[in-house]
Structures are given as C-alpha cells and as structure tokens.
C-alpha cells in the first residue's frame, strides 16, 4: 500500500512537470524530487535514521510492532539475518543428528557397562573379567563411576543444547508467530 502511494506521488510529479514545462527552475526542482523519491533504499534509511534519532521509545516500539506484523518486512528481516535457505536445512538436520549422538553417548556414559578391555584367558567373558577386576580393586570403580557420570551429564546437556539450536533454526525458517 505504501509503495502504491510512492508510485502515485511520482506520477503526480510527472504530471506537474508537464504543467510547468518551460520553467527551467521548476523542472530542475521536480527532477530532484523525483530522484529522491525514486531512491527507495535511501528513503527507507533516511526515515529510519530520523525515527531512531528523534523518535521516542514508544514510537520506535510501535514501528517495530508494525514491521513485525507486516509479512513482507518480516521476510526481508529473516533474509537479512537468517541462515541462508540452502544451509538452513543442512544445519537443522546436523543439529538433530548431533543431539541424537550426544543423547546416546550421555545415556551410555551415565550408565556405563564398565568394560575394561584387558587380556582374556580361558572361557571368561569380558563382563566376567571386568567384574573380577572391580571386585578385587573397588577403587577403580569409584574413580571411573564419577568421571563417567560427569561425562554423561555433560553429553545430555549437549543434547539439549543441540535440540535448542535445531529448534531455533526451524522457528527462524517458519517465521515468528504471535
């Protein structure tokens, strides 16, 4: 709607130029006004500068709300500050996969099987050998248990952070909903 008003103003200036044909000074002034109104980016930047320098916080908040409600302006802001479209899908899935890996590792480390790969002789299995080592030296289990639980919690926190990143990318792609 605003672009329509700008187009109408430029059309009115062209008509005015036809009316004042022959008056060089008036024609130069109209041409200068046409140049200024034709530079849409310059107009927007000048208007934003004027609003931010002289405007009150209420006026700026009102403008920001109107900009957020306008679909085309919101898309423009998302294009300017968002992840490029072709990389957003890749980043989203990378964060989801990372979250899955971190979650699996977190569960594994938080509830570790305590399998120590040592020499196996005879018919003993790895688990039997591990239980034998733990039974004879319980101090190994105390140290390992604390480290594994700490590492497990860290992995679970990383899984949550990864899912948050994936969620943020998805929301940015969809656009902010009120």
N, C-alpha and C positions, 0 to 999 in steps of 0.2 A: 504494500500500500504506500509506503514512504517512497519507494523507487518510482512509483507512478506519479507521485506529487513532484518529484525531481524532474521527471520527463516532461510533465506539464509545464513546469517553470521554464525549462529550456525551450520548449515550443513557444511559449509566450514571449520569450526573449527574441526568438527568430522573427515573430510577427512584429514586435516592436522595432526590430532592426529594419524591416521593410518600410515601416511607417516613417522612420527618421532618416531614410536614405537621402544622402546629400549632405547631411550634417556630420562631418568627419569626427568631431569630438564626441558626439553622442554614439556614433558607430564604434569608436575605439573603446568607450566605456562599456558598451553592451558586449563587445567581443571579449573584453577582460572578464566580465561577469560570467559569460559562457564558459570560458576556460576554467575559471574557478569551480563552477558548478559541474563541469564535465569530469573533474578530478575527484571521483568518489572516495578513493582511499585518503586523499588529502583532507577532504571534508570530514570524514569519519575521525581521522587522527586529530584534526583541529577541534572538533566537537568534544572528543574525549578529553583532550588536554584542558579545554575550557571548563568542562564539568568537574574534572578532578581537582583543578586548582581553585575554582571559585565556588564549587558546589558544597553543600552541607552533607553530613553523613547520611541524613535521611534521603536526600535526593539521590545520592550515589547508591544507597541500598535499594531504592525504588527502581533505579535504572538497571541495577544488576538483576533484580527480580524480573523485570520486563524482558531482559536479554535471556534469562534462563527459560522463560516461558515461550519465547519465540523459537520454533523448531529449527529454522534455517540458521539462526545465530548460534544455537546450541551445537548444531552440526559443524559449523565453522570453528568453534572453540575446540570441539573434540578433534577436528582435523589438525588444528594448530598444536595442541598439547598432547594428543593421544598417541599411542603407539601406531605406526603405520599399519594399515589394514592387512597387508600380506604377512607381516611379522606377528600380528596380534594372535592369530590362530596358533601359530607355532609356539609362541611364548605361553599361551594358555595351556596347551597340551604338555609343554615341557614342565610347567609348574605342577600340573596334575600328576604327571609321572613321577616327578621328584617327591611330591607329597606321599605318593604310594610307597616309593622306595624307603623314604625316611620312616614312614609308619611301620613297615615290615621290619626294618632294622631296629627301630625303637622297641617293638614287642620282643624281638629276638634278644636284644641286649638286656631288656628289663627282666626277662625270664630266661636267662641263658642256660644251655644244657651242660655247661662246664665240661666240654670235651677237650681234653688236652691230648694232642697228637704225640704220643710217646711210643716207644717200641712195644710191639705186641708179640707175645710169645705163646705158643701153645694154642689152646682153644678159647682164650679170654677175648672178649669183645672190647671195643673201645670204651663203652659205658662201664663195663665191669672194671677195667683198668683205671678209669677215671675215679670211680667210687672208691677203689682201693687206695689211690693216691690221696684223695680227700680224707678218707678215714684215718690214714696214718699221719697226715700233716694238715690239720684243720685250719692253720693259719693262712694257707694258700687260699682257701675258700673265703675267709673273711676279707682279705685284700681284694680278691677278684670280684667278689659279690658287690662291694661298694663301688668299684670302678665300673662294672657292668651296669649297675642300676643308674649311676650318674650318666653314663653314656646313653642308656636307654631313654632317660628323661629328656636329654638334650635332643635326641633323634625325634621324639614325639613333639617337642616344641618346634623343631624344624619342619615337621609335617604340618603342624597348624599354620606356621608362617607361610609355607608354600601354598596351602589351600587359600589363605587370605590373599596372596598375590594373584592366584588364578581367579578368585572371585572379583578382585579389583579390576582386572583386565576385562572380565566378562561384563561387569557393570558399566565400564567405560565404553565398551562396544555397543551395549544396548542403549545407552544414554540414561541420564539421571531421570528418575520418575518421582514425581511429587506425591 
